[in-house]
Amino acid sequence: MAVFRYGEVETSWLASRDPRLGDAIEQIGPVEREIDPDLFSSVIHHIIGQQISTKAQATIWRRMCERLGEVTPETVLAAGEGELQALGMTFRKAGYLMEFARRIETGAFDLASVARMPDEEAIRALDELPGIGRWTAEMILLFCLERPNVLSWDDLAIQRGMRMLYHHRCITPELFAKYRRRYSPYGSTASLYLWAIAGGAIPGMRDWAPNRMASKNRTGEKTA
């Protein structure tokens, strides 16, 4: 299993910039998050995972891998929308996957060039694909391309982790921007630890948001 690569350089930098995050990093220890180094299958995987649980995403992805063998533009197109939908996804998502595969197969979208683009340019390019919004594009940059400085405002679990770590009732755009600057250029490693915090990695650490906000701990994504 390939995991996101980081080490002492990143954690020491974050601890020097933010002692509270540094303490959390020391308590939690190494965080391993699986990556998919293949850009095409990573895009497919992340479209599947939008607005469903991690468990449901894993189930559909396993079925797809078993059915298609290798997840490529050719195998996705050969399966067709009906067979993709039968794996457990919505008809709309199946259509997104087919359209993405068609664009790659015909050369209408140059996926290889995305890997060479700066972060914001790559995000804009991916955002133009049907079914992909900014959050999905950012996750592809982190969990496929292993870009070192991805911290997603649209990720509700990231905001939850910040509230828990810093005792904020609300993460405003201005506050988020402050932390983004503080973590740079290693926002991706900070993201790993904020997700771990949001998931309960440190016993006794609670969400300081009002109850209505604290109940929202899923990541959102646009679907059109």
Backbone torsions as a table, in degrees:
resi	resn	phi	psi	omega
1	MET	NA	125.9	175.7
2	ALA	-84.9	136.5	-179.9
3	VAL	-125.7	159.9	179.1
4	PHE	-61.1	130.1	-174.3
5	ARG	-93.5	124.2	171.9
6	TYR	-154.2	171.3	-177.4
7	GLY	-163.1	-150.4	-174.4
8	GLU	-61.8	-35.0	179.8
9	VAL	-58.9	-49.5	-176.6
10	GLU	-69.1	-46.5	-176.6
11	THR	-68.7	-36.5	178.4
12	SER	-66.4	-39.8	177.5
13	TRP	-61.6	-47.9	-179.0
14	LEU	-62.4	-41.4	179.8
15	ALA	-65.1	-36.2	179.5
16	SER	-70.4	-31.1	-179.3
17	ARG	-85.8	-28.7	-174.1
18	ASP	-145.3	90.1	-177.7
19	PRO	-57.4	-32.7	179.9
20	ARG	-67.2	-43.1	174.8
21	LEU	-65.1	-38.3	177.8
22	GLY	-59.2	-41.6	176.8
23	ASP	-62.1	-40.7	178.9
24	ALA	-64.7	-42.1	178.3
25	ILE	-59.1	-42.5	-179.8
26	GLU	-65.4	-40.0	179.7
27	GLN	-67.6	-40.9	-174.6
28	ILE	-78.1	-38.7	-175.6
29	GLY	80.9	-168.1	-176.9
30	PRO	-60.9	139.8	176.0
31	VAL	-113.7	125.4	178.9
32	GLU	-109.0	119.8	176.0
33	ARG	-123.5	124.9	-175.5
34	GLU	-67.2	143.2	175.1
35	ILE	-119.5	162.6	173.3
36	ASP	-121.4	104.7	-175.4
37	PRO	-71.3	-10.0	178.3
38	ASP	-88.3	118.3	-171.9
39	LEU	-66.1	-40.5	-179.7
40	PHE	-62.3	-52.6	-177.9
41	SER	-66.4	-29.3	177.2
42	SER	-65.3	-42.7	177.1
43	VAL	-61.5	-45.9	178.2
44	ILE	-57.5	-48.1	-177.9
45	HIS	-59.0	-42.8	-176.8
46	HIS	-75.5	-32.6	173.9
47	ILE	-63.7	-43.0	178.2
48	ILE	-57.0	-39.5	-172.1
49	GLY	-80.0	-4.5	-177.4
50	GLN	-65.0	128.8	172.3
51	GLN	59.9	26.0	172.0
52	ILE	-131.8	166.3	-179.1
53	SER	-70.4	159.6	176.9
54	THR	-60.3	-37.6	180.0
55	LYS	-64.9	-43.9	179.0
56	ALA	-64.9	-40.3	177.5
57	GLN	-60.2	-44.8	-179.3
58	ALA	-62.8	-38.0	-179.9
59	THR	-66.0	-46.9	-179.6
60	ILE	-65.8	-40.9	179.8
61	TRP	-63.5	-40.8	178.0
62	ARG	-62.6	-44.1	178.3
63	ARG	-61.4	-41.2	-179.4
64	MET	-64.2	-45.5	179.9
65	CYS	-63.2	-39.0	178.2
66	GLU	-67.0	-39.5	-177.3
67	ARG	-75.3	-44.1	-174.2
68	LEU	-92.0	-20.3	-173.6
69	GLY	78.9	-90.5	174.7
70	GLU	-101.5	132.4	-178.7
71	VAL	-87.1	101.4	-178.3
72	THR	-133.4	166.7	175.8
73	PRO	-55.3	-39.6	-178.0
74	GLU	-64.9	-45.0	-176.8
75	THR	-72.7	-33.3	177.2
76	VAL	-66.4	-46.2	179.9
77	LEU	-65.2	-36.9	179.4
78	ALA	-66.2	-32.4	-180.0
79	ALA	-69.3	-43.5	-179.8
80	GLY	84.0	162.1	-174.9
81	GLU	-61.4	-42.6	-177.1
82	GLY	-61.8	-43.8	-179.1
83	GLU	-70.8	-34.4	176.4
84	LEU	-65.9	-42.8	178.9
85	GLN	-62.1	-36.0	-179.4
86	ALA	-64.7	-15.8	177.0
87	LEU	-74.9	-13.4	175.8
88	GLY	123.7	3.1	179.8
89	MET	-97.0	169.2	178.2
90	THR	-74.3	161.2	177.7
91	PHE	-63.4	-35.9	179.2
92	ARG	-63.0	-45.6	179.1
93	LYS	-63.5	-40.0	177.6
94	ALA	-59.5	-38.9	177.3
95	GLY	-65.4	-39.5	176.6
96	TYR	-60.1	-44.3	-178.8
97	LEU	-64.1	-41.3	179.1
98	MET	-64.4	-44.0	-179.4
99	GLU	-64.8	-41.0	177.7
100	PHE	-61.7	-46.7	179.5
101	ALA	-61.9	-39.0	179.1
102	ARG	-63.5	-42.7	-179.1
103	ARG	-64.8	-36.1	177.8
104	ILE	-72.1	-43.2	-177.6
105	GLU	-63.6	-38.9	-177.5
106	THR	-86.6	-9.4	-177.3
107	GLY	83.5	8.6	179.7
108	ALA	-68.4	-24.3	177.0
109	PHE	-128.6	126.1	-178.6
110	ASP	-93.2	92.4	-176.3
111	LEU	-68.0	-36.3	-178.0
112	ALA	-61.5	-33.3	-178.6
113	SER	-68.0	-26.6	-180.0
114	VAL	-59.8	-38.8	-178.5
115	ALA	-63.1	-20.8	-178.0
116	ARG	-97.9	-7.0	-175.9
117	MET	-80.5	151.3	167.8
118	PRO	-60.3	160.6	-172.7
119	ASP	-52.1	-55.2	-174.5
120	GLU	-64.9	-37.1	178.0
121	GLU	-65.9	-41.3	178.2
122	ALA	-64.6	-40.4	178.5
123	ILE	-62.7	-44.1	179.2
124	ARG	-63.2	-40.4	-179.8
125	ALA	-64.7	-45.5	180.0
126	LEU	-67.3	-34.5	-178.9
127	ASP	-64.4	-20.4	178.9
128	GLU	-77.2	-15.5	179.6
129	LEU	-76.5	142.6	177.7
130	PRO	-59.0	132.8	175.8
131	GLY	87.2	-0.5	-179.6
132	ILE	-116.4	126.7	173.5
133	GLY	-110.7	-173.5	-175.6
134	ARG	-62.3	-43.3	-178.5
135	TRP	-59.4	-46.8	179.2
136	THR	-60.4	-43.2	178.8
137	ALA	-60.7	-41.2	179.0
138	GLU	-64.6	-39.6	178.8
139	MET	-66.4	-34.0	176.5
140	ILE	-66.0	-41.3	177.2
141	LEU	-61.0	-38.5	-177.3
142	LEU	-78.6	-51.9	-169.2
143	PHE	-94.7	6.8	171.4
144	CYS	-127.2	-56.7	-176.0
145	LEU	-83.5	-9.2	178.8
146	GLU	54.2	43.6	175.4
147	ARG	-68.2	138.4	-169.6
148	PRO	-81.4	-11.9	-170.2
149	ASN	-129.8	55.2	179.5
150	VAL	-107.1	118.1	176.3
151	LEU	-137.6	109.9	-167.7
152	SER	-94.3	117.9	174.1
153	TRP	-61.2	-33.6	-176.3
154	ASP	-77.0	-4.5	-178.5
155	ASP	-90.0	110.1	-175.6
156	LEU	-66.9	-28.8	177.8
157	ALA	-70.5	-33.8	174.4
158	ILE	-61.9	-46.0	178.5
159	GLN	-63.1	-39.0	177.7
160	ARG	-62.3	-44.5	178.4
161	GLY	-60.1	-39.6	177.3
162	MET	-64.5	-43.6	178.8
163	ARG	-60.8	-41.8	-178.4
164	MET	-67.7	-42.3	-175.7
165	LEU	-73.2	-40.4	-172.6
166	TYR	-106.2	2.1	177.3
167	HIS	63.4	38.5	175.2
168	HIS	-90.7	144.6	173.5
169	ARG	-81.6	-26.4	-178.8
170	CYS	-150.1	140.9	174.6
171	ILE	-101.0	107.6	178.2
172	THR	-83.9	162.6	175.9
173	PRO	-56.4	-36.8	179.9
174	GLU	-67.3	-41.4	178.9
175	LEU	-66.6	-41.7	178.2
176	PHE	-61.3	-43.0	179.7
177	ALA	-61.8	-35.3	177.6
178	LYS	-62.8	-45.6	179.4
179	TYR	-69.3	-35.4	176.8
180	ARG	-59.0	-44.2	177.7
181	ARG	-65.1	-39.2	-178.6
182	ARG	-65.0	-40.3	-177.1
183	TYR	-78.8	-24.1	-175.3
184	SER	-60.6	137.2	13.6
185	PRO	-99.6	24.2	-176.1
186	TYR	-122.4	44.8	179.5
187	GLY	-62.4	-29.4	-179.3
188	SER	-65.1	-43.2	178.0
189	THR	-65.8	-40.1	174.6
190	ALA	-59.3	-39.9	178.5
191	SER	-58.3	-44.5	-179.3
192	LEU	-56.9	-42.3	-177.9
193	TYR	-76.4	-34.6	176.2
194	LEU	-66.0	-37.9	174.2
195	TRP	-62.6	-42.4	179.9
196	ALA	-62.9	-42.9	178.2
197	ILE	-61.8	-46.2	179.9
198	ALA	-60.7	-30.0	179.6
199	GLY	-84.9	2.7	175.6
200	GLY	93.7	24.5	-176.4
201	ALA	-68.1	-22.9	178.6
202	ILE	-113.1	107.7	-178.0
203	PRO	-57.7	139.2	176.4
204	GLY	88.3	-10.3	178.7
205	MET	-84.3	126.4	-174.4
206	ARG	-117.9	165.0	175.7
207	ASP	-84.0	125.6	-176.6
208	TRP	-89.3	3.5	179.3
209	ALA	-71.9	156.0	169.5
210	PRO	-54.5	154.0	-172.8
211	ASN	-53.6	-39.8	-177.9
212	ARG	-61.3	-43.0	-179.1
213	MET	-73.9	-38.3	-176.7
214	ALA	-63.7	-24.8	-179.3
215	SER	-71.9	-13.9	-178.9
216	LYS	-93.7	105.3	-179.0
217	ASN	-129.1	16.3	178.0
218	ARG	-100.4	154.4	177.1
219	THR	-84.8	135.4	179.4
220	GLY	-98.0	160.3	177.5
221	GLU	-160.5	139.5	177.2
222	LYS	-73.3	151.3	-177.7
223	THR	-121.8	13.5	179.1
224	ALA	-147.6	NA	NA
